[in-house]
Amino acid sequence: VDKMLARAGKLFAPAVEAITTAIREGKEVVVDNTGWRVDGVNHFLWDFIAPEVKAALFVVDRSGGHGVPERVLPGNPEQTVVCDGGTCFNPLKGKKRLQRDWVHIRRHAKGGSPRLRDGLGRPDWRWLKSAKAAADAVLKAAKLPRGKERGSEGGRGSAPGWRVSSGG
């Protein structure tokens, strides 16, 4: 399957370039990565989704670090990158607008952050409860599934009219 995808990537290179350009020019791009194995070797599958321009780009790379988002998203300082807040996005600070996605805000708020302390050095959970409530309200208003409510129906790139690419 991987070899077939590599051949298809060469065949569809002009379309991949057009989708990459659309992603780079979008006002907002949602970026995420996950582990991916290629021929028994660990890689990362990156997804770059630009809802405004209805484009999706998928990149498989050995790296889960900052090089991939920097390579795919150069320039355009007005662009907002919605991400999980991982350290791989730190080099984009000052070059892009960074926004943590609601699902990760909710997850961190629910689990708490021991780095945030009150005046006595104890974990301060108050703001986290407020952040979780806000994230829940946003997800409910957007009608996005949460936690166990998520199913396999639909998907980020499944909307009609979306351009989806697997490139790099």
ABEGO torsion letter per residue (X at the ends): XAAAAAAAAAAAAAAAAAAAAAAAABABBBBBBBBBBBGGBBBBBBBBBBAAAGBBBBBBBABABAAAAAAABBEGAABBBBBAGBAAAAAABGABBBBBBAAAAAAAAAAEBAABBBAAGBBBAAAAAAAAAAAAAAAAAAGBBBEAABBABEEAAABBGBBBBBBX
